[in-house]
Amino acid sequence: MINNFPIWLIAPDYFLACLMLILLIKFILNLFLSEASNFVLYRFITKLAYPIINITNKITPSFIVQPLIPIYIAWLILMIRIYLLPLFLGYFYIGKFAFVFEKDIISQVKSIFLSIAINLNFGM
């Protein structure tokens, strides 16, 4: 999948996908854990997410509740990934360029499960 697009388009998509993933994990962890939680993963994700949230404070509306800010910013990043990045290639690539990061992860997971299934089936 990566060979179809230039690296100068793949790198920003991967970067934005990682930012979006960090913010989504932060939102999901906020649903189940309190802000004072000592869970190591929560503290790590929070330290990664706060610079992103602080940078985007100027474009975040003031009426959004504090726990919903990560999902709002993740949605903005998703809109950038879907609509603005394909514009660099042209309108013809709008459907084909969407979710390159996710397609690559799914193909890697599929190949891992396929190799495990082959190894279990043939006992290699």
Secondary structure, DSSP 8 states (H G I E B T S, - for coil): -GGGS-HHHHHHHHHHHHHHHHHHHHHHHHHHS-TT---HHHHHHHHHHHHHHHHGGGTS-TTS-GGGHHHHHHHHHHHIIIIIGGGGT-GGGHHHHTTHHHHHHHHHHHHHHHHHHHHHHHT-
